[in-house]
Amino acid sequence: MISWRAGRVTALGRAWRGARELTADVEGESVKALAYPLLTGEPAVGDRVLLNTTAQTMGLGTGGYAMVVALPDRLPPDAPPGPGHLVKARYTPLQAIVLGADEQDSPYHELLRDADSLDGMPVVAADLHSALPAVCAAILADRPGTRIAYVMSDGGALPLWFSRAVAGLRDAGWLIGSVTVGQALGGDLETVTVHTGLLAARLILQAEVAIVTQGPGNLGTGTRWGFSGVACGEAVNAAGVLGGRPVGVLRVSEADARERHRGLSHHSLTSYGRVALSPAEVAVPAEAGAFWDAVREQAKELTPRHTVREIDCAGLDEALATSPVALSTMGRGPDSDRANFLAAAAAGRLAASLLDR
């Protein structure tokens, strides 16, 4: 189940919020690895490292890293005693104790204890993490200064620290903060569920818009239901029951080699058509051409439960070009799969328009 290797750090690479790249020598082979210093301690050249190389052994694409499990000869000091009893990555060797915004020891517990409303806050749900910067780009192009919070569910990467996109968006001021929910960890705030995550985004971070996606990476089995991104339908339900205004990002592609994902992905039809029981507004670019005509025809399957909005996309390509982080989905950028990013940006424009209604 796990491919274990021991190595020695030969070089340190890039660092961003919560993460450190490094290179390790493993039996004469140079291996790229990633450490989360809050879990393992800060690595240094010469350290012996224990690595989980399963992803590399299997040839998985996301990141391409071996993961640092421990620096066995230089363990980090114990964390100082303090409040917090939420256990994330529970009952795994790297389970971590964090302070949940919604738990009894939190200074926000009283604020969240009986909280029950998002007060109409738009909540943008997407199945892939790669939609996040595109949604932000459109919102901020139309309403500069909008307070956007990111709520990360646990369908992909569990540590938010894995995401260079989130780090870059925070550094650029495009996000005011992040909330990690479920088993995910590493956000500015931690909560138990998507529901309290959305409430924390609204009431603690004072967000005007929240974007909910899984972390980088996803799990799919080529079946109707076996895809971690269907949780975006559950995010729509959470937003709806809490009095938010759900907005759905459609997963669209003009370049995916898999037929089931060309045009409007079957995952969007399942997530919004079957899982999302609360009504949502779903954005479809009002672009000309046979490709977009076909996407709009497919999107009709989501009515009458949801409202499909055709969105004028004038200026959105320019907005996408201002992203402070690279736009990439499944290794494709806007030049090779413009439709994917345009659909996400259309949802951002729709969410921005709701703030003025």
SEMI-276768 format. One line per 2 residues: number of its first residue (from 1); their letters; for each residue x, y, z of N, C-alpha, C. Coordinates in steps of 0.001 Angstrom, whole numbers, plus 500000, padded with zeros to 6 digits. Each point is the difference from the previous one (the first is absolute). Layout:
<pts>
NUM = A = X:Y:Z:X:Y:Z:X:Y:Z  ...;
</pts>
This chain:
<pts>
1 = MI = 500815:498784:500000:499185:501216:500000:500850:501268:500000  501181:499950:500625:500895:501148:500025:501381:499554:499541;
3 = SW = 500610:500802:499122:501390:499775:499616:500874:500898:500871  500772:499382:500887:500862:500743:500918:501412:500062:499454;
5 = RA = 500634:501165:500160:501410:500151:499677:500642:500906:501061  501279:499771:500220:500793:500891:500845:500996:500714:499118;
7 = GR = 500263:501257:500280:500943:500763:499200:500676:501064:500833  500743:500859:499318:500679:501094:500683:499821:501262:499170;
9 = VT = 499667:501107:500665:499735:501261:499310:501291:500536:499393  499948:500264:498690:501176:500545:499312:499821:501459:499609;
11 = AL = 498753:500464:499905:499755:501396:499629:498596:500389:500427  499825:501270:500304:498682:500556:500299:499515:500781:498800;
13 = GR = 498714:499897:499724:499409:500702:498868:499080:501109:500445  498958:500226:499211:499060:501083:500291:499269:499753:501307;
15 = AW = 499596:501101:500620:499150:499916:501184:498826:500949:499808  498844:499597:500464:498829:500867:500042:499269:499678:501289;
17 = RG = 498870:500649:500222:499300:499864:501273:499790:498538:500363  500723:499542:501036:499776:498666:500539:500702:498871:499293;
19 = AR = 500796:500271:498955:500601:498918:499221:501435:500337:499624  500800:498974:499820:501396:500145:499592:500374:498883:499036;
21 = EL = 500445:500384:498805:500545:499024:499068:501430:499659:500389  500398:498783:499698:501384:499610:500228:500367:498890:499024;
23 = TA = 501297:499757:499902:500513:498881:499227:500722:499075:500954  499749:498709:499863:500639:499015:500869:500700:498951:499153;
25 = DV = 501108:499534:500497:500695:498881:499379:499444:498713:500584  499440:499158:499141:499435:498722:500431:500699:498897:499213;
27 = EG = 500905:499318:500657:500741:498898:499378:500634:500433:498687  500602:501202:500010:500684:500512:498823:499117:500695:498993;
29 = ES = 498713:500030:500253:499058:500668:499094:499544:501305:500627  499903:501062:499189:499523:501297:500459:498476:500030:499936;
31 = VK = 499380:500261:501136:498545:499941:500109:499469:501349:500468  498997:500529:499282:499337:501240:500406:498964:499681:501070;
33 = AL = 500022:500754:501103:499111:499702:501119:499396:501286:500546  498956:499830:500788:499318:501134:500608:499795:499727:501479;
35 = AY = 500321:501001:500824:499799:499910:501449:499008:501061:500440  499232:499667:501023:499147:500963:500681:500644:500275:501363;
37 = PL = 500763:501083:500134:500786:500215:501215:499187:500033:501291  498730:500406:499928:499198:500005:501223:499731:498582:500494;
39 = LT = 500113:499020:499122:499800:498612:500392:501314:499279:500264  501026:500308:499201:501234:499213:500049:501171:500729:500637;
41 = GE = 499909:501317:500146:501149:500816:500309:500624:500515:498715  500847:501028:500124:500610:500626:498832:501203:499189:499543;
43 = PA = 500001:499476:498765:501129:499197:499531:501222:500860:499723  501165:499380:500067:501259:500670:499689:500859:499043:499182;
45 = VG = 500899:500570:499218:500930:499172:499217:500785:499107:500957  500075:498728:499654:500690:499020:500836:499080:499171:500860;
47 = DR = 498757:500460:500183:499055:499233:500812:499681:498659:499348  499875:498977:500827:499433:498742:499534:498489:500162:499982;
49 = VL = 499367:499489:498942:498549:500133:499861:499376:498645:499717  498821:499797:500565:499166:498865:499640:498952:500498:499023;
51 = LN = 499863:499307:498874:499147:500460:498908:498931:498973:499674  498815:500509:499661:498954:499200:499383:500089:500275:498505;
53 = TT = 500417:499011:499230:500196:500181:498558:498901:499329:499179  498868:499719:500623:498932:499273:499327:499536:500708:498735;
55 = AQ = 499811:501326:500073:499499:500735:498838:500962:499891:498830  501293:500067:500284:500981:499872:498924:500028:498575:499442;
57 = TM = 499888:499029:500884:499981:498607:499563:498825:499744:499053  498860:500622:500314:498794:499798:499194:499927:500931:498801;
59 = GL = 500898:500986:499941:499974:500933:498888:498858:500987:500063  499551:500344:501220:498916:500959:500135:500492:501391:499627;
61 = GT = 499112:500798:499389:500447:501262:499430:500114:501161:500959  499100:500114:500962:499920:501221:500794:501274:500216:500799;
63 = GG = 500753:501021:499615:501187:500361:500752:501223:499176:499651  499864:498693:499874:501130:499146:499706:501006:499874:501117;
65 = YA = 499551:500206:501234:500899:500011:501139:500000:498677:500758  501157:499688:500585:500012:499115:501154:499630:500864:501206;
67 = MV = 499331:499425:500979:499554:500765:501159:500885:499679:501205  500491:501049:500646:500825:499828:501190:499096:499599:501165;
69 = VA = 500294:498841:500589:499239:499506:501150:500640:500456:501296  501335:499978:500063:500678:500365:501242:501452:500318:499739;
71 = LP = 500576:500809:500900:501434:500215:500103:500430:499237:501257  500290:498703:499884:500088:499145:501189:501136:500351:500955;
73 = DR = 501043:500632:499493:501132:500325:500872:499887:501389:500620  498955:500758:499604:499847:501368:500509:498512:500313:500079;
75 = LP = 499357:499363:500962:498556:500161:500137:499668:501412:500462  498882:500546:499531:499622:501340:500441:499576:499985:501457;
77 = PD = 500107:501130:500691:499537:500058:501392:498499:499822:500070  499529:499555:501157:498557:499899:500203:499363:501378:499887;
79 = AP = 498807:500030:499451:499268:501259:499944:499674:500454:501411  500037:501301:500248:499658:500478:501339:498558:499659:500334;
81 = PG = 499717:499745:501269:498614:499711:500366:499111:501197:499687  498833:499706:499536:499104:501093:499647:498622:499471:499695;
83 = PG = 499085:500890:499676:498647:499560:499687:499973:499242:498682  498967:499235:499820:499815:499278:498749:500004:498507:500201;
85 = HL = 498931:499341:499525:499963:498545:500102:499456:499347:498743  499887:500771:498891:499579:499379:498749:501151:499166:499447;
87 = VK = 499745:498740:499727:501007:499121:499417:499689:499867:498514  500979:500343:499171:499834:499864:498558:500998:498980:499479;
89 = AR = 499689:499420:498824:500707:498803:499526:499934:498949:501104  498800:499824:500533:499786:499203:501203:500423:498543:499841;
91 = YT = 500658:499505:501049:500421:498599:500088:500939:499589:498870  500747:500992:499509:501108:499714:499100:501280:500357:500756;
93 = PL = 501163:499533:499528:501236:500320:500727:500294:501491:500104  499405:500822:499126:500251:501437:500047:498764:500776:500442;
95 = QA = 499169:499391:500857:498850:500744:500507:500505:501225:500761  499288:501102:499834:500435:501270:500575:498865:500618:500798;
97 = IV = 500356:500652:501094:499023:500688:500840:499973:501464:499595  498822:500511:499699:499846:501404:499627:498880:500614:500827;
99 = LG = 499996:501312:500052:498932:500729:500675:498905:500293:498990  498840:499407:500197:498879:500245:499109:499283:501283:500361;
101 = AD = 499650:500785:498972:499268:501235:500268:498674:499727:500677  499441:498797:499777:498686:499686:500533:500031:499213:501304;
103 = EQ = 501202:499685:500526:500039:499187:501220:499917:500869:501259  499786:499335:501123:499724:500711:501240:501148:500888:500474;
105 = DS = 501247:499632:499714:501143:500800:500447:500291:501193:499095  499279:500110:498910:500268:501062:499040:499415:501332:500470;
107 = PY = 500704:501100:499732:499413:501312:500304:498780:500314:499142  499792:499202:498943:498855:500225:499120:498834:499063:500287;
109 = HE = 500135:499181:501042:498961:499008:500262:498643:500650:500237  499959:501048:500785:498716:500651:500281:499394:500595:498737;
111 = LL = 500864:500523:499124:499511:500575:498750:499372:498941:499112  500604:498801:499999:499544:498947:499089:499000:499038:500624;
113 = RD = 499877:500009:501326:499212:498960:500670:498579:499920:499462  499328:501115:499874:498628:499994:499506:499872:500649:498629;
115 = AD = 501139:500253:499347:499963:500634:498680:499264:499097:499011  499193:500607:499159:499148:499191:499132:499737:500661:498650;
117 = SL = 500715:501106:499704:499691:500703:498758:501251:500615:499388  500090:499885:498690:501044:500669:499225:499530:501356:499502;
119 = DG = 498758:500345:500310:499462:501319:499669:500144:500320:498517  499719:498980:499175:499991:500233:498554:501362:500031:499340;
121 = MP = 501053:499607:500696:501343:500024:499391:500065:499057:498805  500493:500463:498848:500223:499078:498884:501068:498961:500357;
123 = VV = 499718:498749:499664:500933:498901:500226:500223:499316:498660  501223:500075:499498:500338:499409:498706:500568:498609:500243;
125 = AA = 499387:498987:499400:500436:498611:500165:500609:499510:498690  501174:499371:500112:500662:499424:498828:500541:498633:500362;
127 = DL = 500112:499119:499011:500476:498648:500314:501513:499902:499979  500696:500906:499308:501452:499930:499905:500648:501236:500617;
129 = HS = 501115:499781:500695:500744:501079:500637:500459:501038:498985  500269:499568:498784:500529:500902:498974:499040:501115:499624;
131 = AL = 498732:499873:500387:499032:501059:499707:500194:501224:500887  500664:499820:501141:500062:501062:501011:500546:501324:499459;
133 = PA = 501198:500053:499393:500488:501309:499546:499153:500611:498891  499397:499175:499166:499164:500533:498921:498750:500659:500558;
135 = VC = 499386:499382:501001:498823:500597:500634:500385:501324:500656  501117:499992:500724:500460:501226:500657:500255:501111:498985;
137 = AA = 500631:499656:498870:500349:501005:499001:498770:500748:499512  498923:499268:499745:498792:500639:499487:499331:500864:501068;
139 = IL = 499924:499495:501223:499378:500778:501071:500729:501321:500192  501324:499937:500072:500773:501203:500293:500079:500940:498809;
141 = AD = 499868:499471:498785:499947:500878:498828:498715:500822:500017  498905:499376:500403:498709:500687:499992:499757:500812:501264;
143 = RP = 500513:499520:501136:499801:500700:501274:501323:500021:500760  500918:500899:499616:501289:500062:500692:499806:500172:501506;
145 = GT = 500840:499306:500759:499942:500117:501450:499019:499059:500677  499282:499188:499223:499059:499044:500606:500762:499049:500924;
147 = RI = 499423:499752:501168:500623:499120:500982:499624:498547:499686  500989:499235:499514:499774:498620:499573:500710:499057:500957;
149 = AY = 499275:499014:500492:500588:498960:500850:499943:498671:499269  500994:499173:500274:500064:498663:499404:499687:498963:501074;
151 = VM = 499047:499130:499709:499654:498894:500890:500419:498714:499307  500970:499298:500586:500569:498804:499366:499437:498743:500640;
153 = SD = 499336:499184:499195:499486:498717:500463:501093:498942:499891  499695:498777:500413:501058:498999:500153:499986:498914:498928;
155 = GG = 499531:500340:498798:499963:499000:498936:501321:499806:499274  500899:500995:500062:501295:499901:499344:501101:499994:501041;
157 = AL = 500992:500882:499825:501055:500127:501005:499374:500354:501341  500492:499384:501069:499521:500373:501331:500694:501256:500520;
159 = PL = 501330:500133:499871:500620:501239:500479:499810:501129:498994  499405:501092:500434:499878:501163:499127:501375:500495:499576;
161 = WF = 501019:499730:500829:501364:500447:499700:500501:499476:498661  499420:498921:499481:500443:499454:498713:499757:500988:498858;
163 = SR = 499024:500878:500168:499542:500844:498893:500843:501265:499863  500813:500055:498952:500708:501237:499694:499029:501074:499520;
165 = AV = 498869:499571:499409:499012:500974:499535:499429:500787:501168  499616:499317:501066:499440:500708:501153:501047:500940:500600;
167 = AG = 501243:499522:500113:501063:500858:500538:500162:501249:499146  500007:499831:498677:500170:501139:499109:498822:500958:500034;
169 = LR = 498796:499466:500083:498814:500854:500069:499955:500783:501308  500426:499357:501087:500085:500721:501281:501034:501107:499934;
171 = DA = 501177:499679:499471:501071:500994:499935:499601:501194:499131  499194:499750:498979:499560:501074:499102:498807:500765:500545;
173 = GW = 499450:499557:501113:498834:500664:500569:498694:499626:499337  500016:498948:499169:498761:499584:499336:499095:499212:500935;
175 = LI = 500551:499371:500997:499214:499298:501012:500245:500669:501346  498946:500149:500789:500171:500561:501344:500322:498914:501010;
177 = GS = 499790:498749:499645:500289:498920:500924:499438:498694:499490  500272:498948:500756:499582:498657:499601:499471:499245:501205;
179 = VT = 499118:499046:499727:499443:499124:501031:500141:498572:499491  500609:499132:500798:500094:498585:499634:498994:499208:500818;
181 = VG = 499246:499135:499313:498870:499326:500634:500157:498491:499885  499280:499282:500859:500095:498550:499992:501386:499568:500426;
183 = QA = 500618:499098:499220:501342:499515:500307:501082:500930:499457  499642:500977:499178:500980:500949:499480:500514:500872:501131;
185 = LG = 501246:500454:499880:500594:500817:501053:500967:501003:499411  500341:501007:500796:500985:500980:499590:499438:501342:499587;
187 = GD = 498690:500194:500078:499418:501287:499665:500202:501020:501117  499657:501238:499703:500040:501022:501043:499027:499653:501117;
189 = LE = 498929:499337:499640:499031:499483:500963:499750:498532:499689  499701:499234:501036:499665:498579:499860:498578:499804:500503;
191 = TV = 499217:499169:499300:498680:499655:500497:499702:498533:499720  498919:499536:500604:499641:498586:499911:499284:499685:498689;
193 = TV = 499144:500894:499542:499169:499724:498823:500038:501165:499020  499506:499747:498788:499854:501071:499020:499050:501062:500534;
195 = HT = 498987:499586:500730:499025:500959:500531:500668:501008:500935  500758:499501:500989:500658:500947:500894:501137:500718:499286;
197 = GL = 500575:499373:498978:501012:500690:499214:499435:501219:499288  498819:499857:499412:499361:501135:499341:499603:501075:501006;
199 = LA = 499485:499580:501140:499632:500975:501031:501229:500736:500518  501114:499277:500155:501235:500644:500437:500493:501005:498961;
201 = AR = 499897:499635:498719:500417:500918:498943:499183:501287:500061  498712:499862:500225:499123:501163:500027:500143:500821:501275;
203 = LI = 499961:499333:501147:499904:500709:501270:501347:500364:500596  501024:499195:499750:501323:500284:500571:500868:500755:499000;
205 = LQ = 500112:499481:498795:500821:500654:498984:499287:501170:499335  498686:500115:500244:499202:501085:499413:500059:499968:498470;
207 = AE = 499933:498795:499459:500031:499843:498548:498704:500499:499380  500119:500533:498804:498827:500349:499198:499645:498865:499046;
209 = VA = 501001:499215:499602:499812:498831:499131:500879:498887:500544  499491:498774:500008:500815:498829:500335:500073:499090:498780;
211 = IV = 501164:499414:499794:500197:499024:498931:500342:498672:500645  499262:498951:499641:500204:498675:500572:500487:499055:498910;
213 = TQ = 501183:499424:500206:500478:498925:499128:500774:499009:500854  500228:498819:499465:500939:499076:500625:501413:500542:499802;
215 = GP = 500954:499423:500733:501385:500402:499838:500575:499513:498691  501267:500338:499724:500639:499532:498764:499938:498480:499899;
217 = GN = 499877:499526:498784:499859:498562:499792:498552:499590:500190  499652:498868:499504:498644:499479:500178:500055:498499:499773;
219 = LG = 498944:499346:500397:499923:498547:499830:498833:499675:499095  500261:499286:498924:498942:499611:499082:500192:498574:499528;
221 = TG = 498891:499321:499753:500051:498591:499609:499370:499738:498639  499633:501072:499273:499377:499794:498701:498569:499496:500098;
223 = TR = 499380:500194:501169:498614:499604:500209:499153:501241:500260  498684:499831:499928:499108:501141:500187:500178:500636:501372;
225 = WG = 500130:499169:501044:499997:500521:501368:501374:500017:500652  500965:499306:499430:501280:499837:500683:500998:501090:499689;
227 = FS = 499651:501232:500358:500885:501131:499789:499871:500940:501182  501152:500379:500593:499950:500809:501217:499361:501365:499774;
229 = GV = 500019:500492:498766:499442:501312:499717:498496:500085:500068  499291:498862:500093:498543:500116:500128:499626:500703:501301;
231 = AC = 500978:500164:500898:499736:500720:501243:499613:501455:499753  500245:500527:498792:499562:501376:499754:498481:500089:500032;
233 = GE = 499319:498888:499696:498545:499988:500169:499604:500112:501453  500779:499366:500894:499740:500127:501438:500283:501421:500478;
235 = AV = 500979:500668:499399:500278:501388:500364:498815:500890:499624  499387:499729:498857:498786:500737:499618:498914:499800:501052;
237 = NA = 499828:498749:500459:498982:499735:501018:500307:500742:501288  501270:500009:500422:500372:500695:501232:499726:501491:499873;
239 = AG = 500380:500578:498863:499754:501427:499801:498504:500306:499997  499225:499129:499352:498564:500238:499924:499307:499915:501341;
241 = VL = 500331:498985:500794:499332:499821:501282:500373:501099:500980  501155:500638:499790:500445:501079:500886:499609:501391:499488;
243 = GG = 499199:500056:498982:499535:501297:499524:501018:500748:499165  500931:499262:499376:500903:500624:499044:499403:499943:498604;
245 = RP = 500735:500513:499036:499558:499950:498603:501006:499162:499218  499690:498727:499779:500950:499106:499330:500159:500333:498516;
247 = VG = 501245:499954:499567:500347:500195:498591:500837:498800:499573  499629:499362:498915:500716:498815:499541:500957:500296:498861;
249 = VL = 501245:499507:500154:500977:500027:498903:499833:498726:499193  499743:500134:498720:499908:498841:499133:501396:499593:499537;
251 = RV = 500282:498709:500045:501272:499493:499496:499856:499776:498502  500710:500806:499250:499885:500015:498545:501390:499831:499405;
253 = SE = 500101:499260:498922:501297:499858:499332:499813:499836:498502  500893:500645:499268:500052:499796:498558:501245:499226:499611;
255 = AD = 500782:499525:500999:501275:499355:499696:500216:498688:500733  499131:499642:500946:500203:498763:500746:499897:498806:499052;
257 = AR = 500957:499079:500116:500009:498837:499106:498878:499026:500304  499408:500124:501192:498946:499064:500407:498642:500531:499554;
259 = ER = 499284:499205:499253:498731:500458:499427:499019:500457:501066  500005:499328:501162:499024:500329:501042:500231:501380:500614;
261 = HR = 501178:500606:499736:500296:501323:500541:500028:501085:498930  499833:499644:498730:499966:501028:498963:498623:500636:499979;
263 = GL = 500010:501314:499686:498758:500740:500156:499730:500139:501476  498780:499724:500412:499635:500048:501418:500275:498633:500627;
265 = SH = 500867:499971:500997:500396:498737:500621:498805:499295:500645  500006:498684:499925:498955:499223:500659:500026:500210:501505;
267 = HS = 501146:500402:500562:500062:500245:501437:499137:501199:500398  499960:501021:499161:499138:501142:500305:498530:499594:499948;
269 = LT = 499655:499177:499028:498608:499557:499907:499603:499176:501212  500924:499194:500532:499709:499222:501203:499965:500886:501233;
271 = SY = 501012:500864:500149:500116:500820:501205:498806:500929:500163  499657:500711:498925:498915:500970:500104:498642:499384:499692;
273 = GR = 499989:499040:499082:498721:499418:499610:499456:498983:500979  500892:499320:500765:499561:498933:500887:500307:500269:501474;
275 = VA = 501192:500552:500286:500418:500182:501396:499453:501300:500581  500082:501072:499248:499568:501301:500504:498479:500084:499977;
277 = LS = 499402:499924:501183:498549:500068:500124:499515:501424:500237  500866:500875:500534:499647:501410:500153:500151:500704:498655;
279 = PA = 499118:500910:499676:500120:500724:498733:501274:500828:499951  500625:500027:498850:501201:500791:499784:499870:500750:498686;
281 = EV = 500826:501025:499848:500144:500665:498711:501271:499461:499370  499890:499543:498784:501110:499360:499303:500381:500864:498801;
283 = AV = 501292:500320:499903:500471:500913:498963:500434:499251:498747  499538:500494:498844:500426:499478:498696:500437:501189:499146;
285 = PA = 501215:499981:499475:500432:501117:499148:499076:500190:498800  499653:501254:499721:499161:500334:498851:500890:500222:498776;
287 = EA = 500809:498982:499703:500930:500075:498888:499370:499396:498748  500421:500503:498850:499474:499491:498734:500758:498741:499588;
289 = GA = 499364:499218:499137:500666:498838:499430:499330:498703:500370  500266:498986:499219:499359:498696:500186:500376:499372:501332;
291 = FW = 501255:500196:500427:500427:499419:501274:499136:500521:501142  499852:501322:500093:499237:500574:501104:498505:499741:499844;
293 = DA = 499522:499917:498770:498596:499616:499792:499745:498624:500616  500946:499085:499793:499841:498644:500536:500066:500004:501522;
295 = VR = 500893:500815:500575:500089:500088:501461:498698:500535:500581  499465:501034:499395:498736:500563:500504:498867:498990:499885;
297 = EQ = 500014:499209:498932:498965:498971:499846:500142:498952:501096  501240:499589:500304:500219:499034:501081:499564:500569:501345;
299 = AK = 500265:501283:500210:499679:500620:501289:498506:500063:500267  499181:499876:498949:498552:500012:500204:499547:498833:500868;
301 = EL = 500835:498948:500091:499654:498870:500861:499925:500405:501474  500594:501127:500345:500043:500423:501403:498757:500782:500404;
303 = TP = 499162:500339:499037:498751:500677:500333:498909:498936:500153  498893:500231:500734:499598:501285:500571:500519:500243:501421;
305 = RH = 500708:499027:500613:500441:500230:501386:500920:501203:500092  500929:500108:499049:500962:501095:500026:499696:500999:498894;
307 = TV = 500507:501208:500184:499853:501046:498995:501312:500125:499239  499953:499761:498695:501189:500112:499167:500075:501425:499460;
309 = RE = 501090:500690:500323:500180:501392:499584:501044:500083:498898  499626:500591:498880:500983:500260:498954:500726:501298:500337;
311 = ID = 501331:499925:500060:500810:501112:500476:500825:500586:498866  499849:501311:499805:500835:500715:499040:501447:499954:500496;
313 = CA = 500890:499506:499165:501384:499786:500422:500956:501076:499508  499473:501124:499551:500874:501082:499543:500956:500405:501124;
315 = GL = 501283:500026:499692:500998:500422:500973:500519:498908:500902  499412:498802:499956:500437:498956:500922:501352:499390:499610;
317 = DE = 500291:499947:498708:501330:499516:499616:501079:500921:500569  499746:501299:499931:500951:500963:500550:500097:499860:501517;
319 = AL = 498865:499742:500652:500016:499802:501451:500815:498766:500369  499830:498920:499248:500760:498773:500268:501498:500233:499856;
321 = AT = 500377:500858:499070:501422:500262:499764:500655:500735:501159  499208:500578:500893:500569:500718:501148:500250:499089:501202;
323 = SP = 499667:498720:499883:500150:499106:501154:501440:500003:500514  500189:500143:501309:501357:499977:500557:500591:498605:500088;
325 = VA = 499197:498980:499695:500482:498617:500016:499692:499373:498647  500736:498963:499670:499791:499330:498717:498623:499363:499940;
327 = LS = 499358:500116:498851:498724:499335:499758:500296:498667:499323  499604:498919:500646:500290:498678:499445:498987:498999:500505;
329 = TM = 499479:499196:499092:499118:498913:500386:500398:498752:499222  500300:498925:500693:500449:498767:499367:501180:500252:499058;
331 = GR = 500850:500963:500378:501165:500320:499193:499733:500927:498836  498760:500472:499866:499650:500885:498886:499741:501410:500510;
333 = GP = 500463:500984:499235:499766:501389:500330:498940:500612:499094  499759:501310:500140:498971:500662:499186:500250:499920:498502;
335 = DS = 501259:499901:499602:500277:499932:498559:499492:498709:499373  499991:498915:500805:499580:498711:499443:498600:499591:500434;
337 = DR = 499486:500605:501059:498651:499636:500468:499301:501235:500562  499856:500996:499152:499388:501267:500415:498617:499787:500605;
339 = AN = 499252:499066:499457:498623:499800:500449:499925:499698:501487  500944:499220:500498:499972:499626:501412:500076:501222:500895;
341 = FL = 500939:500882:499706:500209:501166:500851:498929:501054:499782  499494:500088:498778:498943:500965:499721:498731:499620:500761;
343 = AA = 499687:498704:500066:498815:499562:500739:500127:500336:501482  501204:499801:500570:500207:500344:501411:499895:501501:500214;
345 = AA = 500572:500775:499086:499932:501454:500123:498561:500497:499863  499222:499347:499149:498592:500388:499856:499261:499842:501318;
347 = AG = 500308:498936:500748:499381:499820:501316:500439:501100:500958  501270:500417:499914:500452:501111:500823:499266:501282:499681;
349 = RL = 499803:500256:498705:499244:501200:499598:498558:499930:500509  499400:498830:499932:498646:499834:500512:499954:500278:501494;
351 = AA = 500963:499459:500748:500029:500233:501449:500152:501482:500315  500863:500681:499268:500188:501435:500219:498706:500764:499758;
353 = SL = 499254:499586:498993:498749:500704:499680:498960:499821:501108  500075:498888:500722:499037:499767:501073:500194:500988:501150;
355 = LD = 501208:500504:500158:500262:500963:501069:499288:501324:499763  499625:500239:498773:499331:501257:499666:498489:499835:499854;
357 = R = 499508:498786:500259:498551:499774:499901:499336:500216:501349;
</pts>
